[in-house]
Amino acid sequence: MTWCSMITYAISGLEIDVLLQSLSEKYSTALKRIWHSPAQVNAVFVRDELVLRTLSEQAVVVVVEHDVAANTCKVQCLALAGGAGLLRISWGAQDAAESTFRKLIEGLALQHGWQYEFIPTEYRLKGAKCPSCGAIYQYPPDKVLENGTVRCQNCDRPFYPGQQEGI
């Protein structure tokens, strides 16, 4: 297994309507769902965008979990490239989308006096990471060679997928 990250913020002392309005304006081109209950407000926003430098589609997903009583909120952002662009590469489109999200959240927090904290969130990905090029792929049993190695689908170098940290 290999790790990847997602942008996560913990915010306290916020005005949830201001946050939801800003996220709705920026991130709801494909989907906007907000659920209100006496104890919580949950929301999901999805933005579908064309990344001009790669001519590919990208989705940016934002999830909001707000505890009404404590007036605290967790906001997460994950950018997902479609991969159908120029040469099928992303050229950092996901990082750019996540950077835009960070600037929005931090700007809102500073403007409105909210307390915020960036929280590195890690999730396990199923697959093996090539030690040579860093590509992550899944390898079915028929792709494992007699000596226990696999060949990277990106750089074609052999490596042992089971001897990595976290796998």
C-alpha positions as CSV (number, residue, x, y, z in Angstrom):
1,M,0.0,0.0,0.0
2,T,1.1,3.6,-0.6
3,W,-0.1,6.9,0.8
4,C,-1.6,9.9,-0.8
5,S,-3.0,13.1,0.8
6,M,-6.1,15.2,0.7
7,I,-6.5,18.8,1.8
8,T,-8.3,19.0,5.1
9,Y,-9.1,22.0,7.4
10,A,-10.6,22.2,10.8
11,I,-12.3,25.5,11.4
12,S,-13.9,26.9,14.5
13,G,-15.9,30.0,15.4
14,L,-17.2,30.2,11.8
15,E,-20.3,31.5,10.2
16,I,-21.4,28.3,8.4
17,D,-23.7,30.2,5.9
18,V,-20.8,32.3,4.7
19,L,-18.6,29.2,4.2
20,L,-21.4,27.3,2.4
21,Q,-22.2,30.3,0.1
22,S,-18.5,30.8,-0.8
23,L,-18.1,27.0,-1.5
24,S,-21.3,27.0,-3.5
25,E,-20.2,29.9,-5.7
26,K,-16.8,28.3,-6.4
27,Y,-17.4,24.5,-6.4
28,S,-21.0,23.6,-7.4
29,T,-20.8,23.5,-11.2
30,A,-21.6,19.7,-11.3
31,L,-23.2,19.0,-7.9
32,K,-24.4,20.8,-4.8
33,R,-26.0,19.0,-1.8
34,I,-26.5,20.5,1.7
35,W,-28.2,18.6,4.5
36,H,-29.3,20.5,7.7
37,S,-30.2,18.9,11.0
38,P,-30.4,20.3,14.5
39,A,-27.0,18.9,15.3
40,Q,-25.1,19.0,12.0
41,V,-24.8,20.5,8.6
42,N,-23.2,18.3,5.9
43,A,-22.5,19.4,2.4
44,V,-20.9,18.1,-0.8
45,F,-19.9,20.2,-3.7
46,V,-18.4,19.0,-7.0
47,R,-16.9,21.3,-9.6
48,D,-16.3,20.0,-13.1
49,E,-13.7,22.0,-15.0
50,L,-11.6,22.0,-18.1
51,V,-7.9,22.3,-17.3
52,L,-6.6,24.4,-20.3
53,R,-2.9,23.5,-20.0
54,T,-3.7,19.8,-20.4
55,L,-7.0,20.0,-22.2
56,S,-8.5,17.5,-19.8
57,E,-11.5,17.4,-17.5
58,Q,-11.0,17.6,-13.8
59,A,-13.4,17.2,-10.9
60,V,-12.9,19.0,-7.6
61,V,-14.8,17.5,-4.7
62,V,-15.4,19.4,-1.4
63,V,-17.0,17.8,1.7
64,V,-18.2,19.9,4.7
65,E,-19.0,18.4,8.1
66,H,-20.2,21.1,10.6
67,D,-21.0,20.4,14.3
68,V,-23.7,23.0,15.1
69,A,-23.3,22.9,18.9
70,A,-19.5,23.2,19.0
71,N,-19.5,25.5,15.9
72,T,-16.6,23.5,14.5
73,C,-16.2,22.3,10.9
74,K,-14.1,19.9,8.9
75,V,-13.7,20.8,5.2
76,Q,-12.0,18.5,2.8
77,C,-11.0,18.9,-0.8
78,L,-9.8,16.3,-3.4
79,A,-9.0,17.1,-7.0
80,L,-9.4,14.3,-9.5
81,A,-8.1,14.6,-13.0
82,G,-9.9,12.8,-15.8
83,G,-6.7,11.8,-17.6
84,A,-8.1,12.3,-21.1
85,G,-6.1,15.4,-21.9
86,L,-3.0,16.2,-23.9
87,L,-0.6,13.1,-23.7
88,R,-2.8,11.8,-20.9
89,I,-0.9,13.7,-18.2
90,S,-2.1,16.2,-15.5
91,W,0.9,18.6,-15.2
92,G,0.0,19.4,-11.6
93,A,-3.6,20.3,-12.2
94,Q,-4.7,18.6,-9.0
95,D,-2.1,20.5,-7.0
96,A,-3.2,23.8,-8.6
97,A,-6.9,23.0,-7.7
98,E,-5.9,22.2,-4.1
99,S,-3.8,25.3,-3.8
100,T,-6.8,27.4,-5.0
101,F,-8.9,25.7,-2.3
102,R,-6.4,26.5,0.4
103,K,-6.2,30.1,-0.6
104,L,-10.1,30.4,-0.4
105,I,-10.4,28.7,3.0
106,E,-7.5,30.7,4.5
107,G,-8.7,33.9,3.0
108,L,-12.2,33.4,4.4
109,A,-10.8,32.6,7.8
110,L,-8.7,35.7,7.9
111,Q,-11.4,37.9,6.6
112,H,-14.0,36.7,9.1
113,G,-11.8,36.0,12.1
114,W,-12.3,32.2,12.1
115,Q,-9.7,29.9,13.7
116,Y,-8.4,27.3,11.3
117,E,-5.9,24.5,11.2
118,F,-4.6,22.6,8.2
119,I,-4.7,18.9,8.9
120,P,-2.7,16.5,6.8
121,T,-5.1,13.6,6.0
122,E,-3.7,10.4,4.7
123,Y,-5.4,7.5,3.0
124,R,-4.1,4.2,1.9
125,L,-4.1,3.4,-1.7
126,K,-4.3,-0.2,-2.9
127,G,-1.3,-0.9,-5.1
128,A,2.4,-1.0,-5.2
129,K,4.7,2.0,-5.6
130,C,7.7,1.6,-8.0
131,P,10.9,2.7,-6.1
132,S,12.4,4.0,-9.4
133,C,9.7,6.3,-10.7
134,G,7.1,6.4,-8.0
135,A,4.2,5.2,-10.1
136,I,1.5,3.3,-8.3
137,Y,-0.3,0.3,-9.9
138,Q,-2.1,-2.8,-8.9
139,Y,-0.6,-6.1,-10.0
140,P,-2.7,-9.2,-10.4
141,P,-1.1,-12.6,-9.6
142,D,-0.5,-13.4,-13.3
143,K,1.8,-10.3,-13.5
144,V,4.1,-11.4,-10.7
145,L,7.3,-13.0,-12.1
146,E,8.8,-16.3,-10.9
147,N,11.3,-14.5,-8.7
148,G,8.5,-12.5,-6.9
149,T,9.1,-9.2,-8.8
150,V,6.8,-7.2,-11.0
151,R,7.7,-4.9,-13.9
152,C,6.6,-1.3,-13.4
153,Q,3.9,-0.4,-15.9
154,N,5.4,3.1,-16.2
155,C,9.2,2.7,-16.4
156,D,9.4,-1.2,-17.0
157,R,11.9,-1.7,-14.1
158,P,11.5,-4.7,-11.9
159,F,10.8,-4.4,-8.2
160,Y,9.4,-6.4,-5.2
161,P,6.0,-5.1,-4.5
162,G,5.6,-6.8,-1.1
163,Q,8.8,-5.3,0.5
164,Q,7.7,-1.7,0.7
165,E,6.8,0.3,3.8
166,G,3.0,0.2,4.4
167,I,2.4,-2.7,2.1
